[in-house]
Amino acid sequence: MSRHRNRGDDEAILQQIEELIRTSADETPSHIFTLTPWISSQLVERYNAGEVPGPDGEWHNRTRKPAKIREFAADMTDGEWKLTGDTIKFSNRGRLRDGQNRLFACVRSSKSFRTHIVFGIDDAVFPWMDRGKPRDGADALHILGIENANLVQGAVRWLELFRLGRVKERDSFTPSQILDAFHTYDREKLRAAIALARRVYQVDKTPPSTATALAYIFGAVAEDLRDRFFEAWATGSYPAPMGPLQKCLESIQRDKQHSSRPHDVVRAAKLVIAWNNVILRKKRVPLAEFDWRLNENFPEVRGR
């Protein structure tokens, strides 16, 4: 839809929307508006929490979805965008909580579109909104203002798999489960583990979520030894007692020759075996020590 309005009309409509944003804190009334590219750009600029970094604990929107924006913009350009029951939502704290991709698409397409807008939704319910849509654990963490939300989600999932003894099963978790689990882990230690994981990713592309979880778990056993383990891994220098790690990485490299991407569970098991041998101070470990198969029990992480 592309009905033309002058700037004065746009400003009047924007003023009406902003008044509803301010005054609908305890209600959820719905209104239909025709949003022009200018109005859409103003709403995104002024109210899209997902575009504005905030302190820890602040609720944020999801990250924008470029593919969806392109898809929506194409429909708007082709005149295929229709008024449906889908809504743009503003919270009782005056924040855009759903609809940012539609607004970005309007700006991209330079076409106006008609939409329902709902005002005054309780900010606290946002992580549980639209459960049928692809809001995942990373979205929930991003809403909390957590940096590296995708990586943290993956790491928390791995940590839970280890904790529950379900690594081989590779269970999935709901956004609520990821959030609940995240709050049980130390944030500073997670940040330190992420830094270590990123270093080794530069060396051999080990998935950062897996490496972060291992760094966190190993650090809980022996932080100083964990740091030396990851230093050896990142630099390719294996002083005693890091010989088992060298053999482990040779085994993983051998796996890569047979498959473009080693199985994540097999890789994790081999790294745990390497850690356990480092803990046991085994200087010489045969390559065959790392011939772990999926039909075997997943190795437990040893402590000192």
N, C-alpha and C positions, 0 to 999 in steps of 0.2 A: 504493500500500500504506500502511496507517495503523495497524499494530499498536501498541497503547499500551504504554509502559514507564515506570516511575517514574524519577525523577532518579537514584536510586542505580544502577539498571541502566544508564542512559546514561553515568554517570561511569565505571562499570566498563568499558564498551565503549570509551569514549574513552581510558581508561588503557591498554587493550590495544593500540589503534591507535598511540598515542604511543610505546609501548614498541617496536613494530615499526618506527616511523619512526626511532627512535634506534639500533636494533640491526641494521638490515638494510643497512648501508652498502655491503657488498660482494656482495650478492645481490639477486635480484629476485623474491622469493616473492609469490604471489598468494593473497589470502584474500577470502572473501565476508562482508560485514557488512550488517546492516540499520541504516541511518543515519536517526536522527530529526532533526527540525529543530534541536533544541538541539545535537546532536553536529555537524551540518553547520555551524552558526554558529560553533562553537568551532574547527573545523578551518580555516574561512575566516579567522577572526580571528587564529589563531596561526601559520598556515603558508602563507597565500596570498601569495607574493612579489609578485604583480602588483598588490596593493593597498598595498604598502609601498615608498615611494621609497627608492632606495639610491644609493651613489656611482657615478660613471662606471665602466663595466666590470662591474658586478654584473649577474647574470642575473635577468631578471624574467619573470613570466608574461605572457600576452596580456591585453589589456584585456577586461573582461567584455562580453558580447553581450546587451543587453537583450531583443532580439527572441527569441533562443534561450531566455533565462531564462523569458520569458512562455510560450513554446511548451512547454518542459519542465514548467513549473509546472502548466499546464493538463492535460497528460497525467497528472501525479501526482494532481491533484485529481479527475480523472475515473476514476482507477483503471486508466489505460491504460499506465502505466509498467511495463515488463517487465525481468527480469534477462536481460541479453545478455552478449556477450563484451566489451563496452566497459568500460574500466577507469578508475578514478581513480588517478593516479600521484603518488607522492612520490619526490623525488630522494635521492641519497646525502648531500645537504647538508641534509636535513630540510625540503624545500620542496615545497609543492603545485605540481605542474607540469602537471597536466591534470585537468579535472573541476570547475573552479570554477563554471561555469555550472550544472551539475547540483546542486551544493551550494547555490548561491543560489536555485535553483528550489525545492529542498526547503524552505528557510526561507520563501520566498514562499508556497508552497502549504500550509504547515503539515502536510504529509504525509510520512511516512517512506518510504524506498525502499531496495531491496536492490541491492547493486553489488559487483563485484569491485574490490579495491584492490591495487595493485602497489607495492612498496616497494623503495628502494635503487637506482633507475635513475640512471646517471651523469648529473650535471647538464650536462656538456658536450655530450651528444647531444640535448638538448631542441630546439634549432632545427631538427633534421632529423627530429623525431618526427612521426608522423601526416602524412606528406607528401601523402596524399590529402585531408586536411582543408584548409580554407581558411586555412592559415597563409601569409601573404604577406610581402613585404619589410618592411612596417610592423611586423608581428608580430615578425619577427627583430630589427629595430632596437629595438622596445620591450623585448624580452627583454634586450638589452644595456644597458637603462636610458637610452636616448637620448630626450631630450625631443622633442616634436613629431614623433613617429615617422612618422605618415602624411604630413606635409608633407615631411620629410626623404626618405622613400622616393620621393615624386614628384619632388623636386628631383634626387636622385641619378640617377633614371631619365633625366630630361632632360639632365643633365650627361653621362651615358654616350651618349645619342643624339647630342649635339653632338660628343663626343670621337670617336665611331665614324663620324661622317658619315651617320647613319641617322635624322635628324630626320623626314624625310618618310615613312619606313617605320614610324615609331612602334612600334618593337619593344618587346616585354615582356621582363622579366628575372626569373629565379628568385630566391627569397629568398637563396640562397647567392651569386648574382651581385651582388645589391644589397648584401649585407654586404661582400663583397670590394671592390666599388667604393667603398663608403662609407669604408673604411679608407684609401683613396688620397687623400681630400680633407681639407683642413684644417678642423677642427671650429670653430675660432674664426671663420674666414672664412665658414663656412656659417651660423653664428649671426648674423653681421653681415648676410649676404645675406637671411636670413629676416626680420630686423627691417625691412630696406628693402622687401621684398616685401609685408609686412603693411601698411605705410604706403600703398602704391599700391593694395592691394586695397580699402582703405576708400574710395578715390576712384572706381575704375571696375570693381572686381570681377575684375581680371586674376587668373587662377588663381595662387595663391601658389607652387605648385611650379614653374611656368614662370618667374615673376618671380624666384624665388630662384636658379634656375639661371642666368638672364641676369645677375643682379647678381653672382653668383660669377664668371662668365666675364668680364664687363666689368671687374670689379675686378682680375682677374689682368692685364688689359691696362693699365689706368690707374685706380687706385683713387680718386684725387682727382676725376677727371672722372666716374667712375661715381657717386660720391656726389652730385655736382652734377646729374647726369642724373636720378637718382631723386628728388632734392629738387625739381627742376622738375616732374617727373611728379606727385609727391605734393601739391604746392602749387598747380599750375596757373599758375605764373609761369615764363616762358621767356626769361630773359636770354640774350644771346649767350654761347655758340654753340648754344643749345638750340632754335633755330627748327625744325630737322628733327624733333625730338621732338613739337613741337606739331602739325606737319603729319601725322605718323604717327598720333597719337591722334585727329586729325580723321578720318583714313581709317578707323581701327578703329571709330569712332563711326558713320561712314557704313555700314560693314558691319553694324552692329547694327540699323540701320533695315531691312535686308533679311533679317536672321536674328536670332533672339532671342539666339544665342550664336555669336560669331565662331569659325571653325575655329581650333583651338589652334596648328596649324602655321603657318597664314597669319598669325595674330597674332604669333607668335614671329619669323617672317621679317620682318614690317614693323618690329618693334622692333629687330632686327639692322640693317636698312637705315637706321633712324634713327640708331643708334649709329655706324654707319660714316660717315654724313654729318657727325655731330658730330666724329668723329675727323679727318675731312678738312677741318673748319672751314668747311663750306658753310653760309652764313647763310640763303640763300634756296633752298628746294627745292620744286619743284612738287608738288601733290597726286598727280599721275600717277606720281611716283617710287615710290609705295607700292602701285601696282596689281599686286602680286605674285600669281601664280597657282600652283596646285599642280603644274602641268606644267613649271614652271621649276626650275632648279637652286636648292637652298637657299643663301642668301647666306652666305659665310664671315665670321666676325667679324674686323674689321680691328684691327690694333694701331697704336701710334703710330709 
